[in-house]
Amino acid sequence: MAGAGGWPAELEQRRARVRGLVEQAGCDLAVVFGCDAHAEAFRYLTNFAPVLGDSWLLLGAETRCVLTFQWQIEEARALSGIERWEGAFDPIPLVLAALRAGRPRRIGLAGHDRMPAPAHRALVEGLPDAEFVDLGAAFAALRRRKSALEVARLREAAGITDAMLDAARRLAGKGGTEAEVAAEVSIIPWRRGARCAFETAVVSGLHHPAPIRRPTGRVITAGDSVMVDLGAEVDGYQADATRTFVVGDPSPAQRRAWDVVRRAYDAALELARPGVACRELHRAAGRVIRDAGFEVAHRTGHGIGLATSFEWPSLDVEPAPLEPGMTLCIEPGVYAPGIGNMKLEDDLLITATGCELLTRSDRGLEVEP
């Protein structure tokens, strides 16, 4: 794999762990599925996700992959170290043919929570003598604690994200539109050989707060609250961070709301250490927000890795304790008419004794008009 940078050993270790799950479940092989924008399970084992279409990995005595399109097979082969790749606009007949050739009795499935019902039905009806076993939860648990390679990619993504946030700070007071700010900062990852993890959000103004929306042609003016929510992606690993700016002098209401956000952020950050239940971070931040008379508009954070908002854990409900090697973001926010959007979000790595902040951009509220 040209330019692999540690990937061959990493992928072999991951596949070996999944083969162990397959053996423990008494299965003959695993079928790992990915779809547009949600191919995390597939990418975890291949270091590849197609630009478009579904992806299937058959992991057994022989390893092979099937895509909806053939366009990227050479790229996929180079990134994954897997030789057998095929593509067809309807990939299911290829998948069924490969499975039938091996005559499996039990097939483990991962990523099938994203599998369309017709595809799942085709598997079950096409292999009537096989038993399908859900390996999704066990497979997902393998991804919770990040390897040294994964942490390195997330650190790099966080560094680029900081550069995006710094640029947004410089641009916020220049009198441009939300869309112009989003466009200027979104080009930064591409210039550094990365990409945007998700669509950049820029939300300005005071009277129509919304935790997230697309940028508009609204001109940012003095007195506005300006929230930017963005992230860079490196080798599939996605950062996610937010800063809020006020153009000029913040009003008393804006200062009070920002103080609440900062205290909620500090309350969550203080609990970001091994042994603390994930949901306790959300509860601590939520108490600060509610006690100040504001509504808790959303969860306080979530995992980061091969996804952001969909990555384990969801801090509002997850009872499992934090462990070293887990990566997440904390993102308390206050949203109110007359104040606008106020949110602060950073990425962090749980360490043996606490946590390490991965995003470090200036957290100050004021920018000059």
N, C-alpha and C positions, 0 to 999 in steps of 0.2 A: 504494500500500500504506500504509494508515493506520498511523502509529506505527512505520514500518519501521526508522528509525534506521540508515540506511546499507545496508539490505538490497538495494534495487534494483540498485545498481551491483555489489555483491558477487555477487549471483546471476547477473547478466549475464556477469561475468568468468568465473565457474565454468562456466556453460553454454558459453561460447565455447571454453574449454579442452577441454571434453569433445567439442564439435563438431570441434575439431582432432584429437583422438584418433580420432574416427569417420572423418574424412577420411584420416588417415594409414593406417588399417587397410583403406581401400578399401570402407568400408561406406556404405550409404545413410542409415542412421539408427541410433540406439541405443535399446534397451529397458532401462530401469533399474527393478529390482524391489526392493520392500521388504516385509517381513512383520512380524507382531506382535513388538514389542520389538527388532527388528533391521531397521530401515528407514534405516540410516545413509546408504547410497548415495542413496536417494530423497530423504531430508531434505537432504542436501548441496546438491542442485540445486533444491529447492523451499522450503526453510525451513519445512517442514510434515511431520508424521507423524501418521497417524490414531490415534485412541484404540484402535480395534479394526479388524482386517482387513488385507488385502493392499493394496499400492499399486504402481501401474505408471506410469512416465513414458515417453512416446514422444518422443524428442528428434531432430527432423530438420528438414526444411523447414518443417513445422508442428509445434508443441509442444502436446501434450495429455496429460492424466492420467486414470487410471481407478482408482476405489476400490471396495472391497467394499460400503461403505455410503455413502449419500448425505448423511448427517447433517451432515457438516462441510465441504461443498463451498464454501459462502460464505466460511467461515474460511480454507480452503485457497486460494481465489482471491485473497483479500486479502493473505495472507502471501507468496504465491509470485509474484504478478504475472502468472500464467498464467491465461488466460481459459477455456480449454476443459477442463472437468472433467466426468466422468460417474461414476455409481455403480450397481452392481448386485450382488446377493448372489453371483452367479457372474460375475465380471468378465471371464473369459477370452473369451467370445464378443464382447464389446465390443472387447477388445484385438485379437483376430484380425480383426474387421471393419475396424478402423482400419488395421491393417497391410496387409491385402489391397488396400485402396483405393489404397495407394501403390505396390503391386507391387515391393517391394524385392527386390534380388538378394542382398545381403549385409546381415545385421543384427548389430550389435554388442550384446553382453549385458553388463550390470554388475549386481551384486547377485544373480546367479543361483545363487551358492553357498548362498543361503537359499531358493531357489525349490523348492517341492515337486515331486517327480518327476512327478506327474500334470500339473501346470501346464507343466513343460518339455516333456513328451511332447505335450501339446496344441498347443504352439507348433510343434514340429517336424513333427507330422503334419498340422497345419492349414495349414502353408506349405511343402509338399513341394518347391517349386522354389527356396526360399531357402536360403542358407548362413548358419549362425550362427557368429559369431566371439566368442571370449572376450576381453572388454576389462577383466575384473575387476582384474587386477594393475596395468595401466596407470592405470585409474581410481583405484584405492586409493592409488597413489603420489602423486596430486594432493593428497590429504588429509594428507600427512605433515607438511608445513610449514604452520603456521597463519598466516592473514592477521591484520592488525591488528584487524579486527572479531572474529575468533575469539578472539584473545588477550584482548580486552576482555571478552568473554562469560565466558571461563574465569577471569579475574581476579575478576569479579563473583561467579561461582559459588564460587570459593575463599574470598572474603570471607564469604559466607553460611555456608560450611562451617566456617570458623573460629568463627563465632558458635554453631554447633551444638556444636562441640567444647568451647567455653568453657562452654556450658550443661551439657554432660555432666559436665565437671569439677565444677561446683557441685553437681550432683545425685548424683554417685557415692557420696558419704559420708553421704547423708541417710537411708539405711535403706530405700529403695524397692526394687522389683523390677527385674529387667532390662527387662521389658516396659514398666514405667512410665517408666524413663529413655528408652527408645527412643521412646515416644509423645511425651514432652515435647520432645525435641530435633527430632523429625520434623515438628512443626508449624511450626517456625521458617521454613523456606523458603516455605511456603504464605503465611505472614503477610507475606512480603517480595515476593510476586509471582512466586516461583520454585516449584520442586518438588523432591522427593527424587530423586536420580539413580538410586537403587536402595534396596532395603529395608535399613533401619538394623540393624546387628548390635551387640548388647551381649552379651559373653561374660564371665561372672564365675566366681570360685571358683579352687581350686588343683589339684584332683585329676582333672579330666576335661577337659583342654585340647583345643580343636579350632580350627583356623585360622579357621573361619567356621561359624556356625550362627544360627538364628533366636533372638531373645530369648525367655526363658521367664518363668514366675512365680517364679523363684528370687529370694529376698531377698538383697540385697548386704549383707555383714556385714564387720566389722573383720577385717583381714588378707587380704581377698580381693584378687586381681588382677582388674581390670576393663578389658577391651579394648572400645573402641567404634570401629567401622568404618562410615563414613558419607560422604555427599556431597550437595551441592546441584546442581541443574540449572537453567541459564538459557538460554532459547532453544535447548534441545537440547544445550547444552554442559555436560559433566558433570565435576565435581570428585570426588575420592576421597581421603580421608585417614583416618588412624587415630591414636588416642592410647591409652596404657595408664596406668591409675592403680592404686595400692595404697592401700587404705583404712587409714590409720594408718601405723605404722612398718613398712617393708618388712623381711622376714627377710633374713639373709645370702644365702640362695639366690636370692631375688628381686632383691636388689641386684646380685649377680653376673650373673644373666641379663640384667638391664637394661643393665649395662655392656657386655655382649657385643652387644646390639642396637644401642646407641648407636655402638659402634665399627664395626659392620657398616654402619650408616647413613652414618657419616662416610666410610667407605672408598668407598661407592658415590657419595656426593655429590661427593667430590673428583674423580671421573672424569667427572662430568656436564658435558662441554664438547665443542665441535665437534671432529670427527676421531676421537673414541674410539669403538670398536665397541660397539654396544649391550650385547652379551653380556658385555663386560668388567666392567660395573657389577655384574652378577650374580655373576661369578666372584670379584670382590674381596670382596663382602659374604659370599659363601659360604665363602671361606677363613677369614674371621674367625670365623664360626659353627662351622665344623668344627674349627678349631684349638682352640676352647674346649670341645670334646667334645659339642657338640649336633648334632642332625640339621638339615640344610637342608630344611625342610618344604615350601617352595614357591619360585617365582621371586621375584626381588628387586623386580620392578616391571613396568610396562607403560605403554602410551600412554594419554593422556586426550584427549578431544575430544567427538565425538558419541556415544561409548561410553566405558566404562572398561575392564573386564577384556578385552573383545574388540578394543580399539583397538590398532593397530600403534604401537610394536613390543612384542613379548614379549621382555623383557630376557634371559631365560635362553638363547635360541637365536638371536637375530637378529644376523647378522654385519655389517650395514650400519652405517656410522659416523653418529654424531649430527651434526645440522646446526642452525644457528640457525633458530629458529622452530618447532622440534619441542617438543612438550609431553608430559610423562610423570610418573609417580609412582615413588618408590622406597619399598619396604615390607619391609625385613628383619624377621624374627620368630623368636622362640624359644618353643617350646611343650613343656612337660614336667610330669609329675605332681609335685605338691608346690610347683610354681611357678605353674602356670596359663598363660594367654596373655600373651605379651610381644611387642608389635609397635609399630613407629613408622613412620608413612607420611605423606609430604608430596608435594604437587604442585609441579612446577617447569617453567620455560621455559628452553630452551637459547638462550643469547645468543651474540653474536659472540666473546666472550672467556671464557664459562663458563656459569653458569646463574643464574636468578632464582627464588627460592622464592616460590610463589604462596600456599601455606598457611603461616600463621605462628603458629598458636595455641600457647600455653604447652606446652612439651614435658616439664615436670617430672613426676616419677613419683608423688610423695606427695600425697594429699588427706586432709584432716582428717575423722574420723568424726563 
